[in-house]
Each structure stands twice: as structure tokens, then as C-alpha cells.
């Protein structure tokens, strides 16, 4: 049973990580150029991050 519990725990953590990435990238897509500049990012870097699939860090 510990192996199953560990697998479920790892799966849950992976799904949470993927959801956090998806959510962060959606919020990043809504920022304008002035906010991007405030966080030290330009539109090119933001677009590169936004286009990444959720499973890619």
C-alpha cells in the first residue's frame, strides 16, 4: 500500500504543478507591456512563456 499511496501523492502533486503553470501563464497573457516591464520581462519573453505547454517548466 505505501507504493500506491506514494504514487497517488506524486500524481496529485504533478497535477497541482501543471494547474499552477497553466494558471500563471493565463495571467501572464493578460498583462500589458508596462506591467511586463515592471516585472523585468518583455513581450517576446512573455510570449515564449505563454506558448509553453503546461507540462513544460
C-alpha positions as CSV (number, residue, x, y, z in Angstrom):
1,X,0.0,0.0,0.0
2,X,2.8,2.5,0.6
3,X,3.8,2.3,-3.0
4,X,0.2,3.1,-4.1
5,X,-0.1,5.9,-1.7
6,X,3.2,7.4,-2.9
7,X,2.1,7.1,-6.5
8,X,-1.2,8.9,-5.7
9,X,0.7,11.6,-3.8
10,X,3.1,12.1,-6.7
11,X,0.3,12.3,-9.2
12,X,-1.6,14.8,-7.1
13,X,1.5,17.0,-6.8
14,X,2.1,16.8,-10.5
15,X,-1.5,17.8,-11.3
16,X,-1.3,20.7,-8.9
17,X,2.0,21.9,-10.5
18,X,0.5,21.6,-14.0
19,X,-2.6,23.6,-12.9
20,X,-0.4,26.3,-11.3
21,X,1.7,26.7,-14.5
22,X,-1.5,26.9,-16.7
23,X,-3.0,29.5,-14.4
24,X,0.2,31.5,-14.2
25,X,0.6,31.6,-18.0
26,X,-3.0,32.6,-18.4
27,X,-2.5,35.5,-16.0
28,X,0.8,36.4,-17.8
29,X,-1.1,36.6,-21.1
30,X,-3.3,39.3,-19.7
31,X,-0.5,41.7,-18.6
32,X,0.2,44.8,-20.7
33,X,3.7,45.9,-21.8
34,X,4.0,48.3,-18.8
35,X,3.4,45.6,-16.2
36,X,5.7,43.3,-18.1
37,X,8.4,45.9,-17.9
38,X,7.8,46.3,-14.2
39,X,8.5,42.6,-13.6
40,X,11.5,42.7,-15.9
41,X,10.0,40.9,-18.9
42,X,9.5,42.0,-22.5
43,X,6.7,40.8,-24.8
44,X,9.0,38.3,-26.6
45,X,9.9,36.6,-23.4
46,X,6.3,36.6,-22.1
47,X,5.0,35.1,-25.4
48,X,7.7,32.4,-25.2
49,X,6.5,31.5,-21.7
50,X,2.8,31.7,-22.6
51,X,3.2,29.3,-25.6
52,X,4.8,26.6,-23.4
53,X,2.6,23.6,-22.7
54,X,1.6,23.2,-19.1
55,X,3.8,20.2,-18.6
56,X,7.0,22.1,-19.5
57,X,8.7,24.1,-16.8
